[in-house]
Amino acid sequence: MHKHPHNAAGGPGLDGPAAGHPGGHPGGHPGAKPGGHPGGMITTLADGTPACKLIAWEVTRSCNLACKHCRAEAHLEPYEGELDTAEAKALIDTFPQVGNPIIIFTGGDPMMRADVYELIRYATDKGLRCVMSPNGTLITPDTARQMREAGVQRCSISIDGPDAESHDEFRGVQGAFDASMRGIQYLKDAGIEFQVNTTVTRANLGSFKKIFDLCERIGAVAWHIFLLVPTGRAAQLGAEVITGQEYEDVLNWFYDFRKTTSMHLKATCAPHYYRIMRQRAKAEGVPVTPENFGLDAMTRGCLGGTGFCFISHTGQVQPCGYLELDCGNIRSTPFPEIWRSSKQFKQFRTQEEYEGKCGICEYHKVCGGCRARAHSMDHNYMGEEPLCTYQPKLLERMK
């Protein structure tokens, strides 16, 4: 059977990004009926604009780790220009105007921000679902209690290797693995569920099953793999970035592995998965329906600018954390206006301006490629996905 339990829309505990992955994308519901969604999810605003289902909000860029893949190149010291408490609360006030989005409090490490629990409580009191993406190393029994009391419904913790040696090497700090394991136990003691996120690199290609087994042992409710986007420090990873064929192999393995477990699994920053899922399902004679594939049957690869966005520590609104397009800043333009009117967001919503292979691919409506990878490698955010090995049928006929 292909059935897998799926939660609501993206984010920790939902269907999307988290710790160390603030630009990841949610599993949204573009196929749902306009105006509503089971469980109260708004899909379309009154003026016809797609509702925002998930916001990754970088409340600080400060972090106590030095991860190899960090798109923010975060460091321990405070960053200048972060939104202050009043600005942050004013921003939260605007979120209900774009739907009823889930808010991911991310960073850096959001725990480095002194007023983070005050902001989460403020958003929770507005009726917003709040989740959090700390790296896990700073969690104590007291901070876990503060998270619960503020209204945090799930945390995501990044684990990039099955043991301390592999994880610490990637995270750049000795003891990070053990500290994260302690943090996870404190979350469990406080009654906060958690998911594990894993960034895919050549270093851990052979360790996925061991990492999954670890997720099961420690009680994770979900495991999300993230296909690396080479921005920030990740641009210097070189040989650790997997090839297009390895990307394809990972997603085919993931398709097969999902059949073996009831844990919620998701591939993020991996729009190709939605093509592979349909190719494999067709070959197996399995209809791509919510009954067989959960929410994956109803969504598409990248929802940046269509159901998801990222807000930086200085208030810059972007399609995702990895694609640093300045779509407007909340200090000068109200967030709902940016969501409705951004030129870049409108480009992503039409899905008609892709270039190269993506522009003629029969799967562009369900995949669309990673716009951040296209931009990071070719400086053209509407260009073709550089790590895609698939040859569109139209291209084959033109040969």
C-alpha angles and dihedrals in degrees: 000000000000096000116128129175109248128190128213121286127326133305133069106334091010124058112298154040136349147146111023089357106079092150097055119121132243128234096245132180110244089153094058120107115274117265101021152032136197107279093027100289109158111220103178132030123226092262093052096259113139110257118247107246101179135022122192104204117194097208090178136004094209118111138168094220132070103214117189093227099044109142089195095051083222123195137185100259121087117264122232120243101029115157110265123229095269093048091047093051091047088053091050088053089063098050096086089057091071097046129282100304126184109240120221110200101209142154149124080318110326090211087071089070111089097213098040095115091048089054093047091050090049092052092044090053088054088060095255121141108238128200130172138216111202118159088239100237096099097048115118131172088263097050091045088055090049090052092052093046091048091054104257106165099188141001128207121213123194117230114175101175137030094243143028096265096055097038096046092049090056095042094049097229128092112233095025093120095052091044091052091049089053090048091052091053090051090052090051091048089053092049096248116139120223142196129207122233122198126193110217115230134152088260094067102031090110096044105063096107091048091049090049091049088053090051090054094047095052094045104251114173093209143013120210123187118206123208106220120253108204100231131119111002090349089071087071096051093092109166093025091068108093123236127246091259092049088050089054092047093050093052093047089051089048092051090054096042094053088067091063101059142047091214114111108256127184137176110217129194081018107110090162088073091076090057093045091048091055094044093050094042091051091051089050094046092241117142114234097237134139088251090061103030107019117216092344087078090059103044140057136229107268123028097174107142093002105067101348139047141171127230117200128220089261095048099261112149117218137171087246140341093263095051107066098196111148101231091167139302124252090221090068105021127037111252095237090055091052091048092051101038111029110131091218094049090052090052091054092047096055093049088202102106102065114131134210118011092344090060094060100030117122088218097054093108093057099031113023093174125250108298091196093055090048090052096044094051103031103018090236115106092194093048126108121289104264096209097052117111096182118114112213115234091240090055091050091051091050093058 
